Amino acid sequence: MRFLFVAVFLMLIFGVFSAFGETYGRKAGNNFISILPKVSILESIKSASDDRKLGNCSSNSTFKTVSDWLKSIEKSKDIDSAIRKEIKMRGGTPLCWKDEVIFLAIGEKNKSPQIVGDFNDGGFAVSELFGNGKMQQIGVSQWFALVVKPPKDARFEYLIKRGNKIETDSFNPVKVTTFGTIRSVFTGESFRKIPQSSQNIRKGSLKSFNLASKIRNNERTIKVYLPPNYDPKGVKLPTLYVKDGTRFLEEAELPLILDTLIAQKRLSPIIVIFVDPINRGLEYGTYGNYRRFAIEELIPEIERRFSSGGSPQKRALFGASRGGLAVVDLMRNHPDTFGFVAAMSPALKPLPVVDEITTSSKISGVFLVLTSNYDTPDLIHEGKELSSVLKNRADKLISVEMPIDHSVYGWKKWMDFVLLTWNQEMILKNKRKP
């Protein structure tokens, strides 16, 4: 217990989790951040658009398996030319054969390059998908390889580490900027696609206002998505409160997804509130005054300004990573205010939220917990542990494993699932009404 109190105290004092632009998980990863260049939010948005080029893993080859190709390469008189020829023919790395994927990199003898995956734990964590990430030398050449078997619907970001130097994959043309750093991207051939619609669909509008909080003694800008044909005097619309709002507004392009789903009549018109933290480590850390701000100031102001919410069934919460902890904490403490909560890739430790749920009474409402399969092992465990305890405490639990890592662009591709799941739960709730 003493260790727990010390850990929480240090987190609050030093704001370990407040550096949202540098990391989305528990640890700041300063070693990683110091090596890679940071970029502007506009470049991040451009990268998000580039990332729509799905399926960068081409399986066209004259060889049936990775093993066949490697045997052929090792027998080649000019290994370097043979490998470069295959890469050029495929349009870049990694190279794919049915259920196998091979990553390639140039290294030095006895200095094996390493594929690194999720970047939460100190910047160099390796996803379970990659094992220890160590690449094996191809023959006596300067080339190294790592073969993995990801599912065809997987998407993850990675870098190549050589000693103390960490870089993008120079042979992979698909790159994205996540949390201020440039990364290479692998996208399986059947990865989820963002809902697409024609360019002339009706678009919702964005409003913003500043909200001064007496409880938190600060002021923040609240951004609001209003659906097409919004009527300020009409029926109160279901309202979703999104943590780390600017990330999901700009980088995940949530308004575009909303406009498309509404135009396709797959989603009923909803209002979305994009809320950013001021001190992320504090506010997304089971902080009582932040809960009070949300319940006593934010929601009343939203429902005063807009035709919004009005009942728990018409209020929902969404958050990813540490934002996932914040929404679970809000739902657990105020089940009479919200009817649905979605926690994506939740980062919970060292706070004892799971223990508190375990000893709590039944929690009304629907919990959607989405765990990233290519997250760090600790975060995968936390997501599954949360689902496990909610089985016995929540009115309803929906637990999903996503074949992605801890990244906003991976989450982006699952936002339609979150929205449509909430929509379906509201439909079911209305059908049950007498």
C-alpha positions in Angstrom: 0.0 0.0 0.0 2.8 2.4 0.8 4.3 1.9 -2.7 0.9 2.6 -4.2 0.5 5.9 -2.4 4.0 7.0 -3.2 3.5 6.1 -6.9 0.2 8.1 -7.1 1.8 11.0 -5.2 4.8 11.2 -7.6 2.4 11.0 -10.6 0.4 13.9 -9.4 3.5 16.0 -8.5 5.5 15.5 -11.6 2.6 15.1 -14.1 4.0 11.9 -15.6 1.0 11.5 -17.7 0.3 15.0 -18.7 2.7 15.1 -21.7 0.0 14.0 -24.1 2.0 15.2 -27.1 4.8 12.9 -26.2 3.1 9.7 -25.1 -0.3 8.2 -24.9 0.3 5.5 -22.3 1.7 5.4 -18.8 5.4 6.2 -19.4 6.8 9.2 -21.1 9.4 7.4 -23.1 11.8 10.4 -23.2 14.7 8.3 -24.7 12.5 7.6 -27.7 11.2 11.2 -28.0 14.7 12.7 -27.9 15.8 10.6 -30.9 12.9 11.1 -33.3 11.8 14.5 -34.8 8.6 16.1 -33.6 6.2 17.5 -36.2 3.3 19.9 -36.3 -0.4 19.0 -36.0 -0.9 19.8 -39.7 1.7 17.2 -40.6 0.0 14.8 -38.4 -3.3 15.4 -40.2 -1.6 14.9 -43.5 -0.2 11.6 -42.3 -3.6 10.5 -41.3 -4.8 11.0 -44.9 -1.8 9.2 -46.3 -2.6 6.3 -44.0 -5.8 5.7 -45.9 -3.7 3.8 -48.5 -4.6 0.4 -47.0 -3.0 -2.9 -47.8 0.7 -1.9 -48.1 1.6 -5.6 -47.9 1.6 -7.1 -51.4 1.7 -10.9 -51.6 2.6 -11.1 -55.3 5.7 -13.2 -55.8 7.1 -16.0 -57.9 7.9 -17.8 -54.7 5.3 -19.7 -52.7 6.7 -19.1 -49.2 9.1 -16.9 -47.3 11.4 -19.9 -46.8 11.5 -20.6 -50.6 12.5 -17.0 -51.2 15.2 -16.9 -48.5 16.7 -20.1 -49.8 16.9 -18.6 -53.3 18.4 -15.3 -51.9 21.1 -17.1 -50.0 22.1 -19.0 -53.2 22.2 -15.8 -55.2 25.6 -14.5 -56.3 24.5 -11.0 -55.5 22.3 -11.1 -52.4 22.0 -7.3 -52.2 20.7 -6.9 -55.8 18.3 -9.8 -55.4 16.7 -8.4 -52.3 16.4 -4.9 -53.7 14.8 -6.3 -56.8 12.2 -8.1 -54.8 11.5 -5.0 -52.7 11.1 -2.8 -55.8 8.8 -5.4 -57.5 6.6 -5.4 -54.3 6.5 -1.6 -53.9 8.4 -1.7 -50.6 8.7 -3.6 -47.4 7.5 -5.6 -45.5 7.1 -8.5 -47.9 4.2 -10.9 -47.5 3.5 -14.5 -48.3 0.0 -15.6 -47.4 0.1 -15.6 -43.6 3.8 -14.7 -43.3 5.4 -11.3 -43.3 9.1 -10.6 -43.5 10.8 -7.3 -42.4 14.1 -6.4 -43.9 16.9 -4.1 -42.9 20.5 -3.4 -43.5 22.8 -3.9 -40.5 26.4 -4.7 -39.5 27.9 -8.0 -38.8 27.2 -9.3 -35.2 25.0 -6.2 -34.7 21.5 -7.4 -35.4 18.9 -4.7 -36.0 15.7 -4.9 -33.9 12.0 -4.3 -34.9 10.4 -2.3 -32.1 6.7 -2.0 -31.8 4.6 -0.1 -29.2 6.4 2.8 -27.7 4.8 3.2 -24.2 7.3 1.5 -22.0 10.4 3.7 -22.2 10.2 4.1 -25.9 11.6 0.8 -27.0 9.0 -1.8 -26.0 8.6 -4.7 -28.4 5.1 -6.0 -29.1 4.5 -9.7 -28.4 3.9 -10.0 -32.2 7.7 -9.5 -32.8 9.0 -11.7 -30.0 12.3 -10.1 -29.0 12.4 -8.2 -32.3 15.9 -9.4 -33.2 16.5 -9.8 -36.9 18.6 -12.6 -38.3 21.3 -12.2 -40.8 20.7 -13.4 -44.4 23.7 -15.5 -45.4 26.9 -13.5 -45.1 25.2 -10.3 -46.5 24.5 -7.0 -44.8 20.8 -7.8 -44.8 18.8 -9.0 -41.8 15.3 -10.4 -41.6 12.5 -11.0 -39.2 9.5 -13.2 -40.1 6.2 -12.9 -38.2 2.6 -14.1 -38.7 0.2 -11.3 -38.1 -3.5 -11.8 -39.0 -4.6 -10.2 -42.3 -6.7 -7.6 -40.6 -3.8 -6.3 -38.5 -2.4 -2.8 -38.4 0.6 -1.6 -36.4 3.4 1.0 -36.4 7.0 0.0 -36.0 10.6 1.3 -36.2 14.0 -0.3 -36.7 16.5 0.0 -33.9 20.3 -0.3 -34.5 22.2 0.1 -31.3 21.1 3.5 -29.8 19.8 4.7 -33.1 16.1 4.2 -34.0 14.6 5.0 -37.4 11.8 4.4 -39.7 12.0 1.6 -42.2 13.6 3.3 -45.2 12.2 0.6 -47.6 8.6 1.1 -46.5 6.9 4.1 -48.2 4.0 4.1 -45.8 4.6 6.3 -42.8 2.5 8.1 -40.3 3.1 10.7 -37.6 1.8 9.6 -34.2 2.1 11.6 -31.0 4.7 13.8 -32.7 7.0 11.1 -34.1 7.3 9.5 -37.5 6.7 5.8 -37.7 6.5 3.1 -40.4 3.2 1.3 -40.9 2.2 -2.2 -41.6 -1.4 -2.7 -42.8 -2.8 -6.1 -43.5 -4.7 -6.8 -46.7 -8.1 -7.0 -45.0 -7.7 -4.3 -42.3 -10.8 -2.4 -41.4 -11.6 0.5 -43.8 -13.0 3.8 -42.7 -16.6 4.2 -43.9 -16.5 6.0 -47.2 -19.1 8.2 -48.8 -19.4 10.6 -51.6 -17.9 14.1 -51.3 -21.3 15.8 -51.6 -22.8 14.4 -48.3 -24.3 16.9 -45.9 -21.8 17.8 -43.2 -22.3 18.6 -39.6 -21.0 21.8 -38.0 -18.4 22.5 -35.4 -18.9 25.0 -32.6 -16.6 26.0 -29.8 -16.8 28.0 -26.5 -14.6 28.6 -23.5 -15.7 27.1 -20.2 -14.4 28.5 -17.0 -14.4 26.0 -14.1 -14.8 27.2 -10.5 -14.1 23.6 -9.3 -10.9 23.2 -11.3 -10.0 26.9 -11.2 -9.1 26.9 -14.9 -10.6 27.5 -18.3 -10.7 25.3 -21.4 -12.1 25.3 -24.9 -14.9 22.9 -25.6 -15.5 21.9 -29.2 -18.9 20.5 -30.3 -20.0 18.6 -33.3 -23.6 19.2 -34.4 -25.1 16.8 -37.0 -26.6 17.9 -40.3 -30.1 19.4 -39.9 -29.5 20.0 -36.2 -32.5 21.8 -34.7 -31.7 23.8 -31.5 -35.4 23.6 -30.6 -35.8 20.0 -31.6 -35.7 16.7 -29.7 -32.7 16.2 -27.4 -30.0 14.3 -29.2 -27.8 11.5 -27.8 -24.5 13.0 -26.8 -21.0 11.5 -26.7 -18.3 13.0 -24.6 -14.8 12.3 -26.0 -11.6 12.6 -23.9 -8.5 14.0 -25.5 -10.9 15.7 -27.9 -8.6 17.5 -30.2 -6.8 14.2 -31.1 -10.0 12.6 -32.2 -11.3 15.7 -33.8 -8.3 16.4 -36.0 -6.1 13.3 -36.2 -8.8 10.6 -36.1 -11.1 12.9 -38.2 -14.1 11.9 -36.2 -16.5 14.5 -37.8 -15.9 12.9 -41.2 -16.8 9.4 -39.8 -19.9 10.8 -38.2 -21.0 12.6 -41.3 -20.6 9.5 -43.4 -22.4 7.1 -41.0 -25.3 9.6 -40.6 -25.5 10.1 -44.4 -25.6 6.3 -44.8 -28.4 6.1 -42.2 -26.4 3.7 -40.2 -26.1 6.1 -37.3 -28.8 8.3 -35.8 -27.9 12.0 -35.5 -25.8 12.6 -32.4 -23.9 15.4 -30.8 -20.2 14.9 -29.9 -18.3 16.9 -27.3 -14.6 17.1 -27.7 -12.9 17.8 -24.3 -9.2 18.2 -23.8 -7.5 17.8 -20.4 -5.5 20.7 -18.9 -3.4 18.5 -16.6 -3.8 15.1 -18.2 -2.0 13.2 -15.4 -4.2 14.7 -12.8 -7.5 14.8 -14.6 -7.2 11.3 -16.1 -6.2 9.8 -12.8 -9.4 9.1 -10.8 -9.4 12.7 -9.6 -12.6 13.6 -7.7 -12.6 17.3 -8.7 -12.4 16.4 -12.4 -15.4 14.2 -12.0 -17.2 17.1 -10.3 -16.2 19.4 -13.1 -17.7 17.0 -15.7 -20.9 16.3 -13.7 -21.6 19.7 -12.2 -20.2 22.1 -14.8 -19.6 20.6 -18.2 -22.7 18.6 -18.8 -25.1 21.2 -17.4 -23.5 23.8 -19.7 -23.7 21.6 -22.7 -27.3 20.8 -22.1 -28.1 24.5 -21.5 -26.5 25.5 -24.8 -27.6 22.6 -27.0 -30.5 20.3 -27.5 -28.5 17.5 -25.9 -28.7 14.5 -23.6 -31.3 14.9 -20.9 -31.1 11.3 -19.6 -28.4 8.6 -18.9 -29.5 6.7 -22.0 -28.6 9.7 -24.2 -25.2 10.3 -22.6 -22.1 8.3 -23.4 -18.4 8.5 -22.8 -15.4 7.6 -24.9 -11.7 7.6 -24.1 -8.5 5.9 -25.2 -5.4 4.9 -23.2 -5.4 7.1 -20.1 -8.6 8.6 -21.4 -10.1 5.1 -21.1 -9.3 5.2 -17.4 -11.0 8.6 -17.1 -14.3 7.4 -18.7 -14.4 4.2 -16.7 -13.8 6.2 -13.5 -16.7 8.6 -14.5 -19.0 5.8 -15.3 -18.2 3.8 -12.2 -18.9 6.8 -9.9 -21.8 8.3 -11.8 -23.8 5.4 -13.4 -27.0 7.5 -13.0 -25.5 10.1 -15.4 -24.3 7.9 -18.3 -25.7 4.9 -20.1 -22.8 3.8 -22.2 -19.0 4.0 -21.9 -16.3 2.9 -24.4 -12.7 2.4 -23.2 -10.2 1.8 -25.9 -6.7 0.4 -25.1 -7.2 1.4 -21.5 -4.1 2.3 -19.4 -5.0 1.8 -15.8 -2.0 1.2 -13.6 -0.8 2.1 -11.0 -4.2 3.4 -10.0 -6.4 0.7 -8.3 -9.5 1.2 -10.4 -9.8 -2.6 -11.1 -9.7 -3.4 -7.4 -12.3 -0.7 -6.7 -14.6 -2.1 -9.3 -14.1 -5.6 -7.9 -15.4 -4.5 -4.5 -18.1 -2.2 -5.8 -21.8 -2.9 -6.2 -23.5 -3.5 -9.5 -22.8 -0.7 -12.1 -25.7 0.2 -14.4 -25.1 0.9 -18.1 -23.2 -0.7 -20.9 -19.3 -1.0 -20.9 -17.5 -1.5 -24.2 -13.8 -2.4 -23.6 -11.6 -2.6 -26.6 -8.1 -4.1 -26.1 -5.2 -3.6 -28.6 -3.6 -6.9 -29.3 -0.3 -5.3 -30.3 -0.1 -3.1 -27.3 2.6 -3.6 -24.6 2.0 -6.8 -22.7 1.1 -4.8 -19.5 -1.6 -2.8 -21.3 -3.0 -5.9 -23.0 -3.3 -7.5 -19.5 -4.9 -4.3 -18.1 -7.6 -4.3 -20.8 -8.4 -8.0 -20.3 -8.3 -7.6 -16.5 -10.8 -4.7 -16.7 -13.1 -6.8 -18.9 -12.9 -9.7 -16.5 -14.0 -7.8 -13.4 -16.7 -5.9 -15.3 -18.3 -9.3 -16.2 -19.6 -9.5 -12.7 -20.2 -5.8 -12.0 -21.6 -4.2 -15.2 -25.2 -4.4 -16.4 -23.7 -5.4 -19.7 -20.1 -5.9 -21.0 -19.0 -6.0 -24.6 -15.4 -7.0 -24.8 -13.4 -6.7 -28.1 -9.8 -7.5 -29.1 -8.5 -5.2 -31.9 -5.6 -6.3 -34.1 -3.9 -2.9 -33.7 -1.3 -1.2 -31.5 -1.5 1.8 -29.2 -1.9 4.6 -31.9 -4.5 7.1 -32.8 -4.7 6.0 -36.4 -5.4 2.4 -35.3 -8.1 3.7 -33.0 -9.4 5.8 -35.8 -10.3 2.7 -37.9 -12.4 1.4 -35.0 -14.4 4.5 -34.2 -17.3 3.5 -36.5 -17.5 0.3 -34.4 -17.8 2.3 -31.2 -20.4 4.6 -32.6 -22.5 1.9 -34.2 -22.3 -0.3 -31.0 -23.7 2.6 -28.9 -26.3 3.3 -31.6 -27.4 -0.4 -31.4 -27.6 -0.3 -27.6 -29.8 2.7 -27.7 -32.1 0.9 -30.2 -32.3 -2.1 -28.0 -33.0 0.1 -25.0 -35.9 1.8 -26.7 -37.4 -1.6 -27.8 -37.4 -2.7 -24.1 -39.4 0.3 -23.1 -43.0 -0.7 -22.2 
